[in-house]
Amino acid sequence: MADTERTFFEYLVYVSENHSPLDFMLVADHIDKFFYGALLTIEITVLALFIGGVMAIPLAIVRAYRHRWLNAPIFGFTYLFRGTPLLVQTYLVYYGLAQFNFVRESFLWDPVLSSPWWCALITFSLNTAAYTTEFLRGAIENTAKGEIEAARACGMSPARVMRRIVLPSAFRRALPAYSNEVIFMLHSSVVLSTITLQDILGVGRWLNGRYYLAYEGFITAMLFYMALVFLISKGFRVWEKHWLGHLRARTAVEN
Amino acid sequence: MDSIWEYRNLLLAGTAVTVQLALASLALSVVLGLVGAAAKLAANPASQKIAGAYTTLVRGVPDLVLMMLLFYGGQQIANDLGSLTGLWDYVEINQFIAGVWSIGFVFGAYMTETFRGAILAIPRGQIEAGIACGMRPFLIFRRITWPQMIRHALPSFTNNWLVLIKATALVSVIGLHDLVWNASTAGRSVREPFTFMFAVLVIYLILTACSDVGLRWLERRYNVGVDRA
């Protein structure tokens, strides 16, 4: 094919379709869809982390102080959500709830429980709340006893001790575990693509199905996820440097 | 509840597939983890780089993406290679194998970190003492490194295993007839998806709770004779 009429763009398409292991021009044609998918992934992940995080703070406090009646049910909640796969939890909410007439007839059905977006958000929020509750509880329990005694000796009320002494240092101690939780939540968000939503993986699956391809969509999705994880770890490193700076000299093993 | 009893064989068969998948992936991940830890601790910079790239890749990519890549893409690569070299005819990667390799690959990276940390936690002086007593490298590994490595690795190993069991649910998405797949099929056919998914939830809870109890027992056993503050 020695036609000089061909533009560079046509040449690229030709190479991409015939001589490249990956049809990169096809991916480039649909790259906007991947960005929309990334938006959905980020949207659900961020919202779920926010809602779950807000829920986790009171739950962790109750667990750390072993409230007489509330401790056991909260432990039951975290055990249930941490002991079972997120995929099953999501299926249970999205496919399962429709089994009950009273759910389908309730006011929540139409805008919320029949929509995959809401079902995913509810399940993901509860799931991350369960994990966050447990490691935040550990961080609260590890508060140095002297700090609390000093605060009490200064005349602080229990609520003020919590707000000024316990929580700020517990958040700091929980930060490394939380960065893992954020990355796990991003990884888990692939469940979105199994309940008909077009997240990053959903777009990859759509592309492969539409053009009957084996890897283009998945590899693009993979690169998108890697980029997001890279950004998250970078962000947390900056954050940790800021909030945990005072602890750095004392760690024996630098990592 | 009657429908669950009616479909009990299907659910049990699915549970068996899930457990087999989890155990096979665990075996692969332990092997990859030991190799990865050895590579990270070796003095060779190249092996450190490769092991580092491996753990970074796994941390960056969700397991379902790798699984689909392997299941759909791996098949194509295997067949392209086969026809290119003429070494083998058509091969088919089934869902079970794709599941074992992708889950094993992912958790191999987590096991790498587990074993690396566990080996680093053994005081160097103990190994030197072993050498001073005239022990051979294998005897040192068997008597000093291995028992203590297990002890240090167990908490994180337990954690990895619990996450691994839950990760097996994803294999139903590529169509393996595991617990989740069987239950959702049965749930659809009798129009009781909630009942069946709830049964799956309970079965997973039993699996994780039993392994939790078992591994904690093992942890106590390997910690006999260790002083705890």
Chai-1 contact restraints between the chains, C-beta under 6 A:
chainA,res_idxA,chainB,res_idxB,connection_type,confidence,min_distance_angstrom,max_distance_angstrom,comment,restraint_id
A,G83,B,L205,contact,1.0,0.0,6.0,A-B,restraint_1
A,G83,B,T208,contact,1.0,0.0,6.0,A-B,restraint_2
A,T84,B,L201,contact,1.0,0.0,6.0,A-B,restraint_3
A,T84,B,Y204,contact,1.0,0.0,6.0,A-B,restraint_4
A,T84,B,L205,contact,1.0,0.0,6.0,A-B,restraint_5
A,P85,B,K166,contact,1.0,0.0,6.0,A-B,restraint_6
A,P85,B,A169,contact,1.0,0.0,6.0,A-B,restraint_7
A,L87,B,A169,contact,1.0,0.0,6.0,A-B,restraint_8
A,V88,B,A169,contact,1.0,0.0,6.0,A-B,restraint_9
A,V88,B,V200,contact,1.0,0.0,6.0,A-B,restraint_10
A,V88,B,L201,contact,1.0,0.0,6.0,A-B,restraint_11
A,Y91,B,M197,contact,1.0,0.0,6.0,A-B,restraint_12
A,L92,B,M197,contact,1.0,0.0,6.0,A-B,restraint_13
A,Y95,B,P193,contact,1.0,0.0,6.0,A-B,restraint_14
A,G96,B,P193,contact,1.0,0.0,6.0,A-B,restraint_15
A,G96,B,F194,contact,1.0,0.0,6.0,A-B,restraint_16
A,G96,B,M197,contact,1.0,0.0,6.0,A-B,restraint_17
A,Q99,B,E192,contact,1.0,0.0,6.0,A-B,restraint_18
A,Q99,B,P193,contact,1.0,0.0,6.0,A-B,restraint_19
A,Q99,B,F194,contact,1.0,0.0,6.0,A-B,restraint_20
A,H187,B,P62,contact,1.0,0.0,6.0,A-B,restraint_21
A,V190,B,P62,contact,1.0,0.0,6.0,A-B,restraint_22
A,V190,B,L64,contact,1.0,0.0,6.0,A-B,restraint_23
A,T194,B,V173,contact,1.0,0.0,6.0,A-B,restraint_24
A,L201,B,V65,contact,1.0,0.0,6.0,A-B,restraint_25
A,A214,B,Y72,contact,1.0,0.0,6.0,A-B,restraint_26
A,A214,B,G73,contact,1.0,0.0,6.0,A-B,restraint_27
A,A214,B,Q76,contact,1.0,0.0,6.0,A-B,restraint_28
A,Y215,B,G73,contact,1.0,0.0,6.0,A-B,restraint_29
A,F218,B,V65,contact,1.0,0.0,6.0,A-B,restraint_30
A,F218,B,M68,contact,1.0,0.0,6.0,A-B,restraint_31
A,F218,B,L69,contact,1.0,0.0,6.0,A-B,restraint_32
A,A221,B,V65,contact,1.0,0.0,6.0,A-B,restraint_33
A,M222,B,V61,contact,1.0,0.0,6.0,A-B,restraint_34
A,M222,B,V65,contact,1.0,0.0,6.0,A-B,restraint_35
A,Y225,B,V61,contact,1.0,0.0,6.0,A-B,restraint_36
A,Y225,B,P62,contact,1.0,0.0,6.0,A-B,restraint_37
A,M226,B,G60,contact,1.0,0.0,6.0,A-B,restraint_38
A,V229,B,G60,contact,1.0,0.0,6.0,A-B,restraint_39
